[in-house]
Amino acid sequence: MKSDNCIFQPGQNCWVENKARYSTPLIDCANYYKALHSAIVKASHSIFIVGWDIDSRIRLLRNEDEQRSEAPSVISDLLKWKAEQHPEIKIYLLRWDSSLAFFAQREMWAKEVWEEKTPDNVETELDDTIPMGGSQHQKIVVIDDEIVFSGGMDVSTNRWDTRDHPVISEERDGPDGEYGPLHDVQMVSSGPVVVDFAKLVRWRWQRVANSTPIDIREEANNSEDAPLPEVWPDGFPPMFENVQCALARTIPFMDEVEPAQEVRQMLLDLIGEAESFIYIENQFTTRQEIAEALNKQLKLKPNLSVAIVSSYEPKGKFECEAFWASRIEFKKILENGIDPKRVKLTYSSIEDMKGRKAYKRIHSKVMTIDDKYLVIGSSNLSNRSMTLDTEIDTVLFGNTQQNRANIVQVRNDLLAEHTGRELDDMPALFETEYPVESLMQGQIAHGYILTEVRDEVFTEHSVKNVFRALSDPEEPLISMPTLDGAAVPARNPRRRSIMILLGLTIVGVLGGLMFWASQSIEWLSSDSINAFLEESRGTYFALPTVLLVYVVGGILFFPVTILSLAVAAIFGPIWGPIYGIMGALMSSAIMFGIGKLSGDAGLKKLGGPKVAAVDEKLKRSGIVGVAAIRMLPVAPFSLVNLVAGISSIGILQFLIGTFLGMFPPMIAKGLVGDSIAQIWQNPSAETISYLIGGIILWGLMIWGSQKFARYYQERKQELSPDDTQGANEGEKCAA
C-alpha cells in the first residue's frame, strides 16, 4: 500500500495509513448539509455524529431542495423520522459539553433537548473529558460504516452558506440575526478508511457513555474494489478513486489516554516536502512553529510560493487579542527575508454593484502541497489545535496521475472562488514566475478578491497577554495535583455544573438582597408594616393601603403569611381575609406579569426541557393544580407567581386557582390573627379558644389540601390510559 515517495509514518505523523475507495470534497455548507441529508435518508444500520456542536434546530435543506424533499429538513426532525422509520437503526450523537466561553452561542440543555425530540434508538452524550481550556473539535459523521464525512464543518448555527457567498442572504440567519458570508470545507469518503473512522467514533463514545455502541457492520463493503455505497449522497460524484490517505490526530492528555500530536508533526513534514506551491486556507494562523517551517522551506526552495487565505476581522475582544495579535507575529516570521511576491497572507472580500461590502469568514482547514498532498481536516494552525483540542485531519496523497490532477483542481477551485475567477482561468496563473502575485492582480471588479491582511488596524500587537493565554493555550488552564505528586489536567466544568452554580448564585444574590433590605430598610419590618396598616384602619385608604403593602411585599419576597396575619389582626376576621385575598390577587397578577416578560426574554430556554415538562403538567392541571400549590406551603408566594408567569398557564386560570387555594386558609389565618390581637388586648378563655381553633382549622386545611392533591393526581393517572384508549377509538371511528 505504501508508496516510496509517501511520508506517512503511523505512530509518528499519523495514526493510521489506509486508502479511500472514493472521496470528494464538499465545499461550503450548503453542499455539505445537502449531502448529509441525502446520506441520512438512505441510512439503515447506524449513524454516528461527533462534533464541536450538534444543534437540533439546523435546517439541512433550503429553497427548492427543501420543498421537494419528502424527508424533514431540520436535523432533529430528520433523525426522529429516520429512527421511527427504521426502529432497528442506532443513532449516536456525541457533542462537546462546551465551556462557559461558548454558553451564549450554543443550544442550552442540548442533551435533554435531543432526548425530548427523538425516540429511544437515538442516544445523545456530552463529552466533558476534555482538559480545561481545550475543546472537542473533531467533526465526523459515519453512516452505516460505509461512508464518512470529515473536515471543518459542524451541524451548528452561523455555518450555512452557498459557494457564491452573496453579500446579503436571507438564508444566512442565526440566533443573533443575519451573519455574513462563511466558507468551509468537508469531505465524504468510502472504502477501507471508513473502518478507521468507525473505530474512532466508537472509542470516543465508549469513553463517555454508559452504553456500548453497535458493532461495526460486518457486511459493509469497504474493500479497495468496492462499488459506490448505496448511502453515498446523491448529486456529489466521487472525485478521487483508490487514493492513499492517512489520519492525523491531536489527542490531549485526558483520563490516562496516551496523548498524540500527529497533526503537528504531519503539517511540519508536509511543509518540508513542498517545492513549487503551498496553498493554505485556515480560520486561525497563530502557531509560530508553522510560520518558521514555512519560512525555512521558502528559503530552501527558491521556486516555492505560499498563499494563505484567512478571515479579515475578528469577532470580539478575545479573538482579536488572542488570534489576530498572534497573526501579526505569524506573518512577520513567515515573510522574514522572503520576496513579498512569493508569499501572501490574505483575506477574501467583495463589494457589489450597490456598493455593499462583505468579508468572507474562513472556517475551513485546508492545505495543498504542490500536486502531492491535500489536507482537509478540523485543525486550525493554532497552539490549541496542535496540543490541547481533539482534532482529526485526513491527508490524501497523489498516488496516481489522476489523483495528483485532482489535488490541483481542488486548489484551483478554492482559489477561483476567493478571487472571483473561473476555474478554467486558474492554470495559466500558476505558470507565471510569481503565481501569488498573479493571483492578487487582475481580479474582477464587483467579485471576490484577495487582499493582504493588515491586522494592525485591529490591535496593538503584544507578544503575551491574558487573552492569548485563555483562548489559544498549549496546555490545560488548570492542572490538579494527585496523591503521588503528579499533575492531572482539570476538565472543563460540565454544563450541568455551570447551571447549578448559576442557579445557586442567583438564589444567593436574591437572598442577600432580601436580608439586606430587611436589616437596612426601616419600614420593611413586621412592626413598621403593622403601624402603617394601623394608621389606615377605619379610613377610605384602608383597602388601597393593604393592596400597596401586598404588591411591595410581593416584589421584595416578603412572607405572605406574615402579611395575612397582620392584616387579619388589624382589620378583623371578616374584612381581614377579604382585604388579604384582594391584595394577594393583585400581587400575584403583577409578579405573574414580571415572570411572563422574563420567560419571553429567555428564562424558558435557561430552564430546559425538564422545566418545560413540569410546565406542561402545570398547564394540564390548571385551576386545581394552582389551588393545590397555594394550599401547600412548599414554595415562597412570590416565587410561585414568577414561575407561573414563566410557564404556559393562563393568568385567569392562575388567579382563580390562587383564590380557591388561598381564601380558605386566609379565613383560618383571620381567626388566628384576630385572636392574637384580642389576646394581646383582652386575654380570656374565649380568645384563647379562638386562637387554638384557628390554628387547628389552618392545619386541617393544609392536611386536607395535601390529601386532595394526592387523590386528584392518582385519579388523573388512573383515568389517563382510558382517555388515551377512548381517543384512539374515536380516531378509528372517524377513519
N, C-alpha and C positions, 0 to 999 in steps of 0.2 A: 504493500500500500504506500509505503513511504518513498517519496521522490528524492533523488540525490541532492537536488537543489533546495529542498524544503527545510525550513528552520525549525519546524515543530519538534519540541522535546518534552514529552509528557513528564510531569514531575518537576519541571523547571519553568518553562514559559507557557505551559498549558496543562490542563487537567487530563484531557484525552485527545487523541487524534483519531479521526474517522472520515467517513465520506457522507455526503448528501447526495441521494439519488437525483432529487430535483430541488431546486432552490430559486427563489426570485425575490428581489427587494420590493417592498411596498412603501412607496414614497408618499408621505403626508397622510394625515389621519383619516381623511375621507376614504382613501383606498384601504387602509388597514381595517377600519371598522366594517367596511363593506365585505371584505374578505373574511373577517372574523365571524360576521353574521352568517355568511354562506356556509362556513365550516361547522358552526354550531348547529345549524338547521339539519345538516347531514349526519351529525354525531349519533352513535348508537351504543357505545361502550362506556366511555369515560371522558370527562373534561376536567383538566387541572388549570387553574388560573392563579399565577403567583405574581404579585405586583406591589409597587410602592403605594398604589391606591387601586381600589376596585369600587367604583361609585355606582350604586344601584340605579341612579336616575339617568344614566347616559343613553342617548339615542344613537344606535349604531348606523341607522339608515336615515337619509334625508331626501326630501323632494320626491321625485318620481319613483326612486327605488323604494322609499318608504310606503308610498301609495300602492305599488304593485305587489308588495310582499304579503303573503298570507300569514307569515310568522310575525310576531310582535317585533317592534324596533327597539324598544327600551330593554337594556341588558337584563334587568331583573325579571321583566315580563317574559323575555325570550327564554331565559334559563328555567323559569317556572313552567312555561309551555313545554319545553323540551323534557323536563323531569316528569311531568304528568303524561306526556305523550309516550314516553319510554320509561315506565316505572323501574325497569332493571338498570337504567343508566346511573352512574355515580358521578356526581359533580363536586369538586373540591375548590374552595375559594380561600386563598391564603394571602392576606393583606398585612402590611406593616402596621403594628399598633403604634401609630405615629406619635412624635413628641409634641410637647406643648407649643413648639415653634410653628407647627402647621395646624393648630387647633381650628383656626377660623376658616382654613381652606378646605378642610376635609368634611366628609359626611359623618356627623356625630352619631355615636352609637351604631357603628357600621355592622358589627356582628349581629346585634339584635334586629336591626333593620332587615338584613338579609334573611335571618331566621323567620321573621314575620312574613316576608314576601314570597318565600319559596317553600316547597314541600320537604319531607324528611330526607329524601335522597340527594339533597343539596346541603353540603356541610360547609360551614364558614369558621375560620380561625383567624386570630390576630397574632402576628409574630412579635412577641415582646422580648426576644432573646438577644437583640442587637445591643452592643455596648452603648453606653450613654454618649451621645454626640453623633453616633452613626445611624444609618438607615438601611432598611431592606430595599434595595434598589434594583434587584433583578426583575425583568419584565418578561414573563414566559407564559405561553398558553400551549398545552399539549392536548390534542384531541384524538381520541381513540388509539393513542400510542402510534399513530401513523403520520401525523404532521405536527410541526411545532412552529409557533410564532415566537420570535425573539427579537430584541432590539431595544429601542429607546422609548417605546410608547406604552402608556398605561391606559386603562379604561377609566378616565378621570375627567374632571372639569377643565375647561380652558385648553383643550387639546385639538378639537376638530377644526380642520381647515382643508381646502382644496389646493390643488397644485398651482392654480393661477393666483392664489392669495390676493383676492381683491382688497382694495383699501377699506371698503365698507362691506360688511356681510351680516345680514340679519341672523344667519345660522350660527355665527360665532357669538353665542350668548351664554355667558357663565353666571355663577351666583352673584357676581358684582356687576352684571351688565355686559355690554359688548366688549370683547377683547380684540386685540389687533392680530395681524397675520402671524401664523405659527407654523414652523417647518419641523418635520420629524421623519424618521426612517425606521421601519421594521422589516423583518424578513420572514418568509414562510419557507419551510424545508420539509423534505420527506427522506426516507431511507435510513441507513444504519445510525446516523447521528441522532435520530429521534429517540432511540433507545437510551442514549446518554442523558438526554433531557428528561426522559421519563423517570430515570433513576434519580436525577437531581431533584425533581419536584416532589417525588415520594419521600426522599430523605428530608427535605425541608418540612414536609407535612408531619412526618413522624416525630420531628424534634419538638413540636409544639402541641400536637393534638393527642387526645386520649384514644382515638380510633386508629385502626390500621387501614391504609388505603387499599383499594382494589389492586390485585396483582397486574403486572404488565401483560398486556394482551398477547397471548401466545400466537394467535392466528394472524397478528399484524404482519404484513409482508414488508419488511424493511431491508430486503436484500439489495444488492447493487444492481440487479437487473429487474427490479420490481416495476410494474406498471404504475401509472399515476394513481394515487389512492383515491377512493371514492369520495373521501371527505375533503379533497383538495378544493379550494374555493373557486367558484365559477368566475370567469372573466379575468383571471390572472394566470396566463400560461407561464410555465416554468422557463426561466432564462438559463440557469446553469444546470448541467447534467453531469452526474458522477464526478462531482467536484470534491477534491480533497479539502478537509477542513479541520479545525481544532477549536476547542472550547477553553477559554481562559477565564479564570475566576479571581475575584477578590473575596476572601473569607477572613473576617476579623477573628480575634480570639474570643470565643464565646462558649461557655459550658463545656470546657475540655475539648473543644473541636480544634483540630490542627489548623492554624491559620494558613492562608495562601495569598501570595502576591503575584499570581501568574499574569494578570493583566499588565501590571507594571513592567515585568520582565519581557513580556511579549512585545509591548509597544517599543521598548528600548531596542530589542532585537530587530524588529521590523524597520525602524528608522535606520539602523546600521546596514540594511540591505538596499536602501534607495540609491538610485543612480541618476534618474532623469527628473522625476516629478513626484512630490508628495502632496496629496490633497487631504485636507482635514476640515471637517465641519463638526463643531462641538459647542455645547452650551457654555462650558466654562474652560478657560485656559489659564491655570494658575500654577501648575506643577513645574517648578523651576528645573527639575531634573530632566523633564521632557524638552524644555526650551534649550537646555545645554546640549542634549543629544542632537537636536535638530541643527543647532549652530555648528556643532562639531562635524556633522555629516556634510553640511553645506561647504565647509572649508576643505573637507577631504575630497569632495566631488564638485569640481568647478562647473559642470554642466547641470547640476541639480538645482531645481527650483521648488519653492514651497509656497502654497496658497492655503490660508486658513480663513474659514468663514465662521463668524460667531455673531452674537447679538450686539445691538447698538447701545441700548440704555438699560441700566439696572432697575430692578424692582425693589425699592425700599432701601433703607439705610444699611441693613446688614449685608445685602447683596452688593451694594455699592462699595462699602469699605472692606469687605472680605474678598470679593471676587474681582471687582473692577480695579481696585487699588493693586491687587496682586497681578492683574493682567498688564499693568504698566511695566512692572518688573519683568514679567514673562516676555513681553515684546522687546524690551531693551536687551535682554540676554539673547533672544532669537536673532536680532538684527546686528549684533555686535560684530563689526568688521566685515559685513556682507554687503555686496552691491544691492541697493534697495530695489533694483529692477528684478532681482531674483527671489525676493521674499516679501510677502504682504500678509498682515493680519487685518481682516476686513469685516464689514457688515453689509447686508443687503437691504436696500430701501427703494421706495418708489414715490414718485409724485405724478398723479394722474392729470388728465386734461383739465380737471376742475381746480387744480392747484392743491388738492388734498394729499398730504404726505403720510406715509406709513413706514415703519421699520419692522422688518421681519424678525420675529423672535425665533432663534435657533435652539431647538431642544434635542436634535439628533446627535449621535455619537458615531461618526463615520471616519474612516481613514483608508486611502488607497496608496499603495506603494508601487509606482510605475504601473506595469500591467501584470504584476506578480501577486499582489495580495489585496484583499478587500476585507476591511473590518466593519461589521455592523453589530453594535452592542449597546450596553447600558452605561458604560463607564465614561465619565467626564475626565478631562485632563486636569484633575484637581487632586489635592492631597488626600481628601477623604475617599475618593474612588480608588486610589491606589492601595489604601491600607485599612480603612475603617468601615466602609459600606460593604454590603454584599453585592457583587457585580457578576455579570456573565457576558462575555464578548464572543461572538462567532467570527472566526478568521477563515476566509476562503483563500485557497491557493490556486493560482492559474496553472493547473496541471495539464491542460490541453490548450491547443491554439485557440479553440473556440471560447474556452473559459477565460483565457487572457483577454481576448477581444471583448468579452462581456464585462470584465472589470473596467476596461477603458470606457465602455459605453455607460456604465453606471456613473463613473466620474464625470464624463461629459454631460450626461443628462442632468446631474445635480448642478453643475456649473452653468449650464444653459438656463436653468430655472433662475438662478441667482443673478444672472447678467442680462436677462431678458432676450436671449438669443434662441435661434432654432438649433435643434440638435445637430443637423447637418452642417452647420457653420462652425462647429467646435473643432474638428480635427485640424483644420488649417491653422488655428491659433497655436496649437502645440508644435507646429513645425517651425515657428519663428524662433529667433535667438533667445528671446525673453518671453516665454509664454505668460508669466504672471502679469507683466506689463501689458501684453496684448489683451489679456482678459479685462484689464481696467480701462482700456481705450476703446473708442468707437462703440460704446454701449448705446442702445436705442433710447431716445427721449421718451418719457412717459411710460417707461417699462422699468423693471427691476434692474438696479445697477449695484456694483460693488464699490465701496468706498473704504479707504484705510481708516482704522479706528484711531481716535484721539481721546483716550479716557481721561486726560487731564481736565476736560470740561466738566466731569462729574465729581472728581475727588482730588484732593491734595494727597499725593502718594505718601504713605507711611509704610516703612518696612514691616513693623509689627504693631498690631492693635488688637483690642479685645474682640472686635467684630470678626477678625480673621481666626482668632483662637477658638471662637464659638462656632463659626459657620463652616470653616474649612480646616478642621484639625486633622492631624495624622494619627493621634492616639485618643483613646476614650477620655472624655472630660473628667471623669472621676473613676478612681480605682479603689477597691475596698481591700484592706489587709485581711489575710487569713491567719489561722492559728499557727501555721508553720512559717509565718513571716513573709509569704509570697503576696503578690497583689493581683486581685481579680477585678476585671473591668465591671463597673456598676452598669446595670441595664438602664435604658430609658424608662422613666416612670410610666406604668401602664395607664391607658386612657381611663380605666375604671378608678384607679387610684387618684388620678387628677380630678375626676369628677367628685369623688368623695371629699378630697381635700378642699375643692372649691365650695362644695356644699357646707362643709364644716366652717370654712372661713366666713361664708355669708351669714350662717347662723350665729357665729361668734361675734361678728360685727354688729348684727342686729341686737343680740343680747347685750353687748357692751353699750350700745346707744340707749337701749331701754333702761339699763341700770344707771347710766349717767344721767338720763332725763329724770329718773325717779329721785336721784340724790341731789341734782343741781337745780331742777325747776321747782320752785317753791309751791306753785299751785298744782303740781302733778303729784298729789298725795291724797290718801283717803280723807284726812281731816279737812284739807282745803276744798276737796270736791263736796264733802258734806256741808261745809259752811256756804259754799257757792249755791248749792241746791236749796239750802235752808232759807236763804235770802229771797228766793223766788216763790216760796210756798205761799199760796193764797193770793198770788198776783196773776195778771194776764200773761206774764212771761214764764210761767211755770213750765208749760209744755215746750216752748222754744228752748228754754234752758236745758231741759232734760235731753232734747234732741241734740243740742250742741255738745253736751257732755259725752253722749254716746258716740257721736261722729269723731270728735277729737280723740276720745279714748280708744276707738277702733283703729284710727290711724297710728296711734302710738302703742298699740298692742296692750292696752291696759286691760286687766282681767274683767270680763263682763259680769262675772258672779259678784264681785265687789260692787260694781255699779248697780246691779239689780237689787242687792241687799240695801245699798244706800238709798236708792230711790224708794223702795218699799218702806224703809224706816222713816223717811221724811213725809211721803205722800200717803201712806197707809196701805192696808191690804186690798183696797179696791182700785184707787187711782194709781197706786204704785205699779202694779203689774200692767195696767193699761198704758201708762206713760212709758214703762220699761220696754214693752214689746214694740211700741211705735219707734222708740229710739233705736232698738236693736235692728228693726227692719231698715231704717234709714241708713244706719252704719253698715249693715250688710250690703245694701244696694251700692253704696259708694265704694266699698272695698271690692265688691264684685266687679264694678266698672274698672277699677285700677288693675285688677287681675286680668280682665279681658284685654285691656290695652297691652299689658305685659306679655300675655300669651301670643297676641298677634305680632308682637315685636320679636319673638323668637324663643320664649321660655318653653313652649311646647317642644321645640326641637331639642332644647337642652335636656328636657325630661326623658326623651327617648321613647321607644315603642312600649316598654313595660309601663311607663306612666300613661301612655296612650291607651293601653288595655284597661288600666284602672279607670281612666276617664270614660271609656265606653261602658264599663259596668255601672258607674255613677249615672251616666246618661240614661241607661236602661232602667235602673231602679227608680229614677225620677223623684217624685214628691216624697214617697215613703222612705227612700234611701236617705234623702236630705234630713227628713224628720228624725230618723234613727240616729244619724250622725250628731244632730243637735242635742238629742236627749243623752247621748253617751259622752261623758267628759273625757274624750280621747285626744283632742287637739285644741289649741287656742282658738277662740272665737274668730279673731281677725285672720288667722292663718287659713281656717276653713273657708272664709269669704274669698280670700285671694285665690286659693286653689280652685274653688268653684268657678271663679271668673276665668281662669286659665282653661278650665275644662270646657266641654261642649254642651253642658246643661244650660237650658234657657233660664233667663232671670226670673220669669214668672213662676216656673216650677220651683226654682230655688227659694224664692220669697215665701211661697205657700208652704213648702216643706219647713222653712225656718219658723214660720208662725206656728205650725202644728207641733213642731218639736220643742219650741221654746216657751210658748204661752203657758201650758200646764205646769212646767217647773217654776215659771215665774210666779204663778199663783202660790205655789208652795213656798218660794222664796219670799213672797209678800207676807205670808204668815210668819215666817222666821224673822224677817227684817222688822216688821211691825212689833212682834213680840219682844225682840231685843230692845227696841226703843221704849216699849211700855215697861219692861223690867227695869230699865235704867231710870225711868221716871217714877214708877209706882210698882215695886216688886210685890207680887202676890201669887197665890197658888194658881189663880186663873191665868195670869200672864205666862207663868212658867209652863202650865199645861199646853197653852197655845204654842209656845216655842218647841216643846217636845213633840207635839202633834205635827207641827210644820216640818220638823226635821225628819220625822218618820215618813210623812207623806212625800217629801223630797226623795228620800231613799227608795221608797216603794216605786216612785215614777222612774227612777234610774234603773232599778231592778226589772221593772215591767218592760221598759223600752229595750233592755238587753234581750229579754225573753222573746219579745215581739220581733226584734230584728233577726234573731236566730230562726224563729219559726217561719218568718217571711222568706228568708234565704233558702231554708230547706224545702219549703213548699214550692218555691220557684224552680229549684233544681229538680224536684220530682216531676213537675209539670213540663219541664223543658223537652225531654225526649218525646212526650206525647204531642207537644206543639209542633216539633220538627216533623214527626210522622204525619200529623194532620196536614202540615204544609205540603209535604211530598205527595200525599194522596190527592190534595187539591190540584197540584200541578199535573198529576197523571190524568185526573178527570178533565182538566182544561185541555190537555193534549188530545 
